[in-house]
Amino acid sequence: MKTVGIRELKENLSRYLQRVKSGERIVVTHRKKEVALLVPIARKTEEEKILELIQQGVAYWAGGKPTGMPSPIISRGKRVSEAVIEDRR
């Protein structure tokens, strides 16, 4: 893990942020004392977020499709997109 002082960080912020963006962790020091840690933000997929909620006990899934959802609307005749195209002619 790279260690950098505040002055050096301020002078070369873009360079250090690029290193963090590539996955490196950087410790920031002030007068040789550690004061901060720069780490990349972890991007999670929707599935990972849901799995994390389930593991924390905030949500649960019993499998299958959701119940209580309204039935889809069944339309007769033309689709809306066809009617719009026809109207433009």
Sequence and secondary structure as in RCSB ss.txt:
>XXXX:A:sequence
MKTVGIRELKENLSRYLQRVKSGERIVVTHRKKEVALLVPIARKTEEEKILELIQQGVAYWAGGKPTGMPSPIIS
RGKRVSEAVIEDRR
>XXXX:A:secstr
 EEEEHHHHHHTHHHHHHHHHTT  EEEEETTEEEEEE       HHHHHHHHHHHTS    SS  SS       
 SS HHHHHHHHH 
